[in-house]
Each structure stands twice: as C-alpha cells, then as structure tokens.
Amino acid sequence: MEITSPKLILIFLTSLIIGMESILDQFQLHRPLLACTLIGIILGDIKTSIIIGGTLEIMSLGWVNIGAAICPDCALASIISTLLVIIGKQSIGYGITLSIPIAAAGQILTIILRSLTISFQHLADKVINNNKNTTYLSYLHIISLILQGLRIALPVIIFSYSIKTKTIKNLLNLIPKTITDGLNVAGNIVVTIGYAMVINMIKEKHLMPFFFLGFVISGSTSFNLLSLGIIGIILSILYTQLSPKYYIKYNKKQKKIKEDELD
C-alpha cells in the first residue's frame, strides 16, 4: 500500500492533534486504542489498527506522568507502529515490539521540548509584570501547544514519507529472518506480560474462578466475543443473586420495606 499525498496530509493533521491532545488530556486521543484507530481509518485498515491499539493499550496502562517524571510516549509509538504494520507490511508482533524503543525515543523528545518551553513561561511572567497583555499570553499558549503537536507530527510525517519512498522497506528487508522471528516472539511475550500486569492490578480472589472459566469456554468452544459477553453477564447476575453477601443485603432491604408498610 502506497501513501498518497492526501493521506499524508491527513496523517500529519491527525498526528498534530494527537500530539496536542497528549498535553491537554481532554479527549484521550493520544491513547493507543484511539490513536491507532484514527490512523487505521485514514489508511483503510481499521481491523489491524484496532488490534495494534488494543494490545498497546494494555501494555501502556501504567504509563502515566507523575510529577516531573515523564512516561514513555505511547502516542508516537502507536502511530508509527500502525504505519509500520499496515504500510510496511510487517507483522503485528514486530510492530508492537518496536513500539517500546519508539516510545522511549518519544519520551526523550518530550523531555527536551518541555525543557525548551520553560522559556515561554518566563516570557509570560515578564509580559504580565510589564504590560499585562493577556492576548500575548494566549499566543504563547497556542505556540507552545502547537510545538507539542509537532513533536508527534514531524517524526510521523518523516517516517511516512520514508515508507512512501520505500526506504524503510528496503532497510527492513535487510534484517535477517532470525531477528524478525525473534522480535515477533518477543512481541508476543511483551503482550502476555502486559496482560499479566493488568490482571495483577485488578484481580479479586473471589472472582478469579470466573476469569479461568472464561479461558476454558473460549478455548474449548467457537463462541464469538458477543456470546462470551452475554455468558459473562448472565453469570454475574446469578452470582449476585446467589451470593450470601448480596442475598443477605437484599433480604434486609425487603424486610425493612415490609416493616415500613406495616407501620
């Protein structure tokens, strides 16, 4: 698949918005599932982009900026990984594996850019102290926000153009098959570790039997996700109805209602 000029423009604009959104956190467009899906819509392969985005979303759940600590850049990793798989014709495991060093490189870019934009804050202080020009402050805010968008958009457009000219494809073809196969295996391991980390954070001991039951049903039947979801809902309803914890609360509530009616 070749990237046409209109698609390149759409990818650039989308990456620009995603980069700005990674600072604003308003609509969460920088999250892998949304970022990959948006790029997949532009490239015409939504299914592959959702698979990549969903996998990266699980892996990056713990990537959160805390104080001055900057997390890896999941937005840049998501977009380039999607381009690499859909346009570069690489496997999903290969793209997911390369997303980790890409995210680390994006993290360095973020740190550099945030360090540079400190000058905007000092300039804003001087403006307020001297002439109190709030319009100029708005310009500073918009410029710094656009710079954050370009932090994602420029590397993405350079990478996209490289794929368009087949430069990246030629470089990827030079990589020995043993290395690409190893990266695919590593990508699957990374995904498994990501799922394990999430399960470890949200697990509840009394609900784990249902978790393992889901694996047994999905592995031994041909049910689709909709069927498995309906089975899960039915089991959850039965559990809440039969569990003594909820059953006792229900009986107490009903008893209180009857006492109130008698009074």
PEWO-V950110 format. One line per field, one symbol per residue. ss: DSSP state (a for helix, b for strand, c for the rest). psi: psi as a letter, one per 40 degrees, with the letter a starting at -180 (. if undefined). Layout:
BEGIN
ss=???
psi=???
END
This chain:
BEGIN
ss=ccccaaaaaaaaaaaaaaaaaaaacccccccaaaaaaaaaaaaccaaaaaaaaaaaaaaccccccbccbccccaaaaaaaaaaaaacccccaaaaaaaaaaaaaaaaaaaaaaaaacaaaaaaaaaaaaacccaaaaaaaaaaaaaaaaaaaaaaaaaaaaaaaccaaaaaaacccaaaaaaaaaaaaaaaaaaaaaaaaaaccaaaaaaaaaaaaaaaaccccaaaaaaaaaaaaaaaaaacaaaaaaaaaaaaaaaaaaac
psi=hihidddddddddddddddddeddfdefeeidddddddddddefgddddddddddddddedeghhhbehhiigddddddddddddddefiiddddddeddddddddddddddddddeddddddddddddcefgdddddddddddddddddddddddddddddddeedddddddehidddddddddddddddddddddddddeihdeeddddddddddddeifiidddddddddddddddddehddddddddddddddddddd.
END
